[in-house]
């Protein structure tokens, strides 16, 4: 395989891995009935005029399976953190006791579980689209190389390799979605 082909394959593989990593990050944010401190990862709080992630201004922990606690390092950050959590619209009401913020996760209803599974499937579909567009770009690059003198057999082999890489990553997306659905639907 020529150096250009191996570069195309490497780029496609790296990009597909990034798409899978992005999916994993997004799936962690979707709550599955268990308290997970990473649910607050996307929330930023106004810290002296600059937007800062909650984890950088407070200690975020899962006290038990249904409770997340947020202990700010500065007492004056309680109100801004509480406001940021409410505004983030994650479906959890924070309770401020003057020292820390507690969030109790209510048990999920069957309807809410189905909505969360749909949301997960939407994220999975976005990842699949990303993987497929990476495949399309790689194949276009291979065809361009073929016009520049790459043999037809080498081009066909490279396209087959790109397709195998795509199939592998699509299967990974499916595996992640199945795990998350199982986690969400477990009562």
Secondary structure per residue as TSV (DSSP state, phi and psi in degrees):
chain	resnum	aa	ss	phi	psi
A	1	X	-	360.0	137.6
A	2	X	-	-72.0	165.5
A	3	X	H	-62.8	-38.7
A	4	X	H	-63.1	-42.5
A	5	X	H	-63.8	-42.5
A	6	X	H	-66.0	-33.3
A	7	X	H	-65.8	-42.5
A	8	X	H	-61.3	-45.2
A	9	X	H	-63.0	-43.1
A	10	X	H	-63.6	-45.2
A	11	X	H	-61.5	-45.0
A	12	X	H	-62.4	-43.4
A	13	X	H	-62.6	-46.0
A	14	X	H	-61.7	-44.1
A	15	X	H	-64.1	-40.2
A	16	X	H	-67.0	-37.8
A	17	X	H	-62.8	-39.5
A	18	X	H	-64.4	-37.9
A	19	X	H	-62.6	-41.1
A	20	X	H	-66.6	-42.9
A	21	X	H	-61.2	-40.6
A	22	X	H	-62.4	-42.7
A	23	X	H	-59.4	-45.4
A	24	X	H	-58.8	-43.4
A	25	X	H	-62.7	-44.2
A	26	X	H	-66.8	-38.3
A	27	X	H	-67.9	-31.9
A	28	X	H	-64.5	-33.9
A	29	X	H	-70.4	-21.8
A	30	X	S	-83.7	120.1
A	31	X	-	-76.2	144.7
A	32	X	-	-120.0	27.8
A	33	X	S	94.0	-19.7
A	34	X	S	-104.2	143.4
A	35	X	-	-68.7	130.5
A	36	X	-	-140.3	118.0
A	37	X	G	-57.2	-24.5
A	38	X	G	-69.6	-11.2
A	39	X	G	-62.5	-24.0
A	40	X	G	-95.0	4.6
A	41	X	T	-58.1	-37.2
A	42	X	T	-82.9	-2.8
A	43	X	-	-91.7	129.2
A	44	X	E	-112.4	146.8
A	45	X	E	-119.4	149.3
A	46	X	E	-77.6	105.9
A	47	X	E	-109.7	99.1
A	48	X	T	50.2	46.6
A	49	X	T	91.4	-9.4
A	50	X	E	-119.5	136.3
A	51	X	E	-68.7	123.1
A	52	X	E	-131.2	137.8
A	53	X	E	-60.3	145.2
A	54	X	G	-55.8	-38.7
A	55	X	G	-62.5	-17.1
A	56	X	G	-94.0	-5.5
A	57	X	T	-122.2	-1.4
A	58	X	E	-156.2	163.0
A	59	X	E	-93.7	115.6
A	60	X	E	-106.9	121.2
A	61	X	E	-137.6	160.2
A	62	X	E	-97.8	107.8
A	63	X	E	-67.8	-41.4
A	64	X	E	-152.1	-168.0
A	65	X	T	-65.4	-20.0
A	66	X	T	-121.5	5.5
A	67	X	E	-130.3	132.1
A	68	X	E	-113.1	132.8
A	69	X	E	-114.6	143.1
A	70	X	E	-124.6	113.5
A	71	X	E	-109.5	102.0
A	72	X	E	-67.4	149.5
A	73	X	S	-78.3	-19.8
A	74	X	S	-126.1	132.0
A	75	X	G	-59.3	-34.3
A	76	X	G	-70.0	-4.5
A	77	X	G	-90.4	-5.6
A	78	X	H	-56.9	-52.0
A	79	X	H	-62.2	-49.4
A	80	X	H	-60.7	-37.4
A	81	X	H	-65.6	-45.7
A	82	X	H	-59.9	-44.5
A	83	X	H	-61.9	-42.7
A	84	X	H	-63.7	-39.4
A	85	X	H	-66.7	-43.3
A	86	X	H	-63.1	-45.2
A	87	X	H	-69.4	-21.1
A	88	X	H	-71.8	-18.1
A	89	X	T	60.5	45.5
A	90	X	-	-91.7	1.4
A	91	X	S	84.1	20.0
A	92	X	-	-127.9	131.2
A	93	X	-	-92.5	121.3
A	94	X	E	-76.9	144.8
A	95	X	E	-118.8	119.1
A	96	X	E	-100.0	122.1
A	97	X	-	-106.6	13.3
A	98	X	S	91.3	-16.1
A	99	X	S	-118.0	-44.2
A	100	X	-	-145.2	168.3
A	101	X	E	-109.5	130.1
A	102	X	E	-113.9	140.5
A	103	X	E	-127.1	120.8
A	104	X	E	-100.1	123.1
A	105	X	-	-84.3	119.2
A	106	X	-	-71.2	151.9
A	107	X	-	-62.1	143.1
A	108	X	-	-79.4	137.8
A	109	X	-	-80.4	164.1
A	110	X	H	-59.2	-41.6
A	111	X	H	-63.2	-43.9
A	112	X	H	-65.1	-37.9
A	113	X	H	-60.2	-43.5
A	114	X	H	-64.7	-39.0
A	115	X	H	-61.8	-43.0
A	116	X	H	-65.2	-37.5
A	117	X	H	-64.4	-40.4
A	118	X	H	-62.3	-40.8
A	119	X	H	-63.6	-42.7
A	120	X	H	-60.8	-44.2
A	121	X	H	-63.2	-34.5
A	122	X	H	-64.1	-44.0
A	123	X	H	-62.2	-41.3
A	124	X	H	-63.0	-40.0
A	125	X	H	-65.1	-38.8
A	126	X	H	-61.4	-41.1
A	127	X	H	-65.3	-40.5
A	128	X	H	-62.7	-41.9
A	129	X	H	-61.9	-42.2
A	130	X	H	-61.7	-45.1
A	131	X	H	-62.6	-42.7
A	132	X	H	-66.6	-36.2
A	133	X	H	-70.7	-31.7
A	134	X	H	-64.3	-42.4
A	135	X	H	-60.0	-46.3
A	136	X	H	-58.9	-45.8
A	137	X	H	-61.6	-42.1
A	138	X	H	-64.1	-42.5
A	139	X	H	-66.6	-37.4
A	140	X	H	-61.9	-41.2
A	141	X	H	-64.1	-39.2
A	142	X	H	-64.5	-42.4
A	143	X	H	-64.7	-35.7
A	144	X	H	-64.2	-42.2
A	145	X	H	-62.1	-37.0
A	146	X	H	-63.8	-40.2
A	147	X	H	-64.4	-30.8
A	148	X	T	-84.4	7.7
A	149	X	T	119.2	1.6
A	150	X	-	-71.0	140.4
A	151	X	-	-67.4	152.5
A	152	X	H	-63.4	-39.1
A	153	X	H	-62.5	-44.9
A	154	X	H	-63.4	-39.5
A	155	X	H	-64.6	-44.0
A	156	X	H	-63.4	-42.1
A	157	X	H	-62.4	-43.1
A	158	X	H	-65.1	-40.6
A	159	X	H	-63.4	-39.0
A	160	X	H	-63.8	-41.8
A	161	X	H	-62.8	-41.9
A	162	X	H	-62.6	-41.3
A	163	X	H	-64.2	-41.0
A	164	X	H	-62.9	-41.2
A	165	X	H	-61.4	-43.0
A	166	X	H	-62.2	-47.6
A	167	X	H	-58.8	-41.1
A	168	X	H	-62.0	-44.0
A	169	X	H	-73.7	-33.6
A	170	X	H	-64.7	-40.4
A	171	X	H	-63.3	-37.8
A	172	X	H	-62.3	-42.8
A	173	X	H	-58.8	-47.4
A	174	X	H	-59.0	-41.2
A	175	X	H	-63.4	-45.5
A	176	X	H	-61.8	-41.8
A	177	X	H	-65.1	-41.3
A	178	X	H	-63.7	-41.7
A	179	X	H	-62.3	-45.6
A	180	X	H	-66.3	-40.4
A	181	X	H	-62.8	-42.2
A	182	X	H	-61.7	-42.3
A	183	X	H	-63.8	-42.2
A	184	X	H	-70.6	-42.8
A	185	X	H	-77.9	-13.1
A	186	X	-	-68.8	128.8
A	187	X	-	-90.2	360.0
